Amino acid sequence: FYSRAFEKMFQQCLELPSQSRHSICFPLLCTHFMSCTHELCPEERHHIGDRSLSLCNMFLDEMAKQARNLITDICTEQCTLSDQLSA
C-alpha cells in the first residue's frame, strides 16, 4: 500500500555501503504481500500480486545493476594495478 516509501527505503539502503548487504530483504518482503489479502476481497489479490511481482523485479534489477557496477569497478582497478606492475 505504501510502495513509494518502500522504494525510497530500498534506494536509501543501496546508497549506504554498510546497509547494502540488507537489500535482499526488500524482494523477500514482496513475497509476503500476498498473505495480506483477505477472502472477502478477491479482486485485490490479483492487483496486489501483480504489484508485488513488479516491485520484486525492480528490486532485483537494481541489485543486479549495483553488483554489475561493483564488479566492473573491481575489474578496472585490477587492470590498472596489473598495468602498474608490468610497467
C-alpha positions in Angstrom: 0.0 0.0 0.0 3.0 2.3 0.6 5.1 1.4 -2.4 6.7 4.8 -2.9 8.0 4.9 0.7 9.1 1.2 0.2 11.0 2.1 -3.0 12.6 5.1 -1.3 13.8 3.0 1.6 15.3 0.5 -0.8 17.2 3.2 -2.6 18.5 4.6 0.7 19.6 1.1 1.6 21.5 0.7 -1.6 23.2 4.1 -1.2 24.8 3.3 2.2 27.6 0.8 1.8 27.0 -0.5 5.4 23.3 -1.2 4.6 23.6 -2.6 1.1 24.0 -6.1 2.4 20.5 -5.9 3.8 18.9 -5.0 0.4 17.9 -8.6 -0.2 15.2 -8.1 2.5 13.2 -6.0 0.1 12.5 -8.6 -2.5 11.9 -11.1 0.3 9.3 -8.8 1.8 7.5 -8.7 -1.5 6.8 -12.4 -1.2 4.7 -11.8 1.9 2.4 -9.3 0.4 0.0 -12.0 -0.9 -0.7 -13.0 2.7 -2.1 -9.5 3.3 -5.1 -10.3 1.1 -8.5 -11.4 2.5 -11.0 -13.9 1.1 -13.8 -11.2 1.2 -11.9 -9.0 -1.3 -10.7 -11.4 -4.0 -10.4 -8.5 -6.5 -7.4 -7.2 -4.5 -5.5 -10.4 -4.8 -4.6 -10.1 -8.4 -3.7 -6.4 -8.1 -1.5 -6.9 -5.0 0.1 -10.0 -6.7 1.0 -8.0 -9.8 2.3 -5.0 -7.9 4.4 -7.1 -5.5 5.9 -9.0 -8.5 6.8 -5.8 -10.3 8.3 -4.4 -7.1 10.3 -7.6 -6.6 11.6 -7.5 -10.2 12.5 -3.8 -9.9 14.4 -4.5 -6.6 16.3 -7.5 -8.2 17.1 -5.4 -11.3 18.6 -2.6 -9.2 20.6 -5.1 -7.1 21.9 -6.6 -10.3 22.9 -3.2 -11.6 24.7 -2.4 -8.4 26.6 -5.7 -8.5 27.5 -5.2 -12.1 28.8 -1.7 -11.4 30.8 -3.0 -8.4 32.3 -5.9 -10.4 33.2 -3.5 -13.3 34.9 -1.2 -10.8 36.9 -4.1 -9.3 37.9 -5.3 -12.8 39.0 -1.8 -13.8 41.1 -1.4 -10.6 42.7 -4.9 -11.1 43.6 -4.0 -14.7 45.1 -0.7 -13.5 47.1 -2.5 -10.9 48.3 -5.1 -13.4 49.4 -2.3 -15.8 51.3 -0.7 -13.0 53.1 -3.9 -12.1 54.1 -4.7 -15.7 55.4 -1.2 -16.3 
